[in-house]
């Protein structure tokens, strides 16, 4: 048994020196209250990075989805089509507004929303006389969804797309950045994302008027008046100037973080390729031609029928015993108790991904010693199941 050591996290924050300099600048200039020059600069940086015309820095990716739905006029009784294989934050804002999520399963190439199922769902909705108010595909684990196909189908039915790129900053399709495809793009800077502002998010759009409305709603919808006056329900959704300072510093090293995550992926592929040459069959989330993933998390599929009875749960528990964090792939929304009564279009892909899939430690700050521990722990598991 390996000696217990410090915990290896799935995806821990990776903060450098310049982030603190920007935070100190906020303190030194007394820009501690929400908004300020760092927020403005961070929004400009996001626009440049994502090739989006406009960006609003917000308190979370969830708040960005919520505002996007509001701006698209989603109301109680409406439907919104949402990828089933995702984190609940993609779907929860639909329910905030009293609307009903309809879940669309994944395809096996990218693990994201299946355009063919989307077409079936939209055609059925059209025949029933109630098209959805929006479609929310998600770029899971940094892998871009099939946005060209999804947008083509969405445009055919006249339904706007909210692109959940919370996990995909730095990813692209044919050099077009994730977050810039839909009517709106959504980013997250939660502590485990490829860059972080501790907590935070952003709403992206090519529509300047929509982003201005988002900023208005996100600052409690305060009307232009010398007193506090409100003609709309507003939200406390804006990012603080202090956190935006962290974001500016993180954006400066985004390309390095992406490179480190992609190197992690290649390292795991090399390790499991050797195992596969010796009788195992471990599969990865692979990039289609023209796709570029930031490899936020490296994920594997472990089918026990193809791996001598070894399951992803055996691997997870063994790593956990060695103080190494790993995590099953997302449990699909159509399997979640809270969404049990929602309509779903299912093909079995996400069910199988959840059953067999595992996210491995993928932080951009993983050390050589930590990788040695991970591979030594994996060796123990696979040696036991070697025929």
Beta strands, then each sheet from edge to edge (+ up, - down):
strand 1: 54-58
strand 2: 79-83
strand 3: 100-104
strand 4: 134-136
strand 5: 162-164
strand 6: 172-173
strand 7: 176-177
strand 8: 184-188
strand 9: 201-205
strand 10: 282-284
strand 11: 291-292
strand 12: 298-302
strand 13: 327-328
strand 14: 344-345
strand 15: 357-360
sheet 1: 1+ 9- 8+ 5+
sheet 2: 4+ 2+ 3+ 14+
sheet 3: 7+ 6- 11+
sheet 4: 10+ 12- 15+ 13-
end
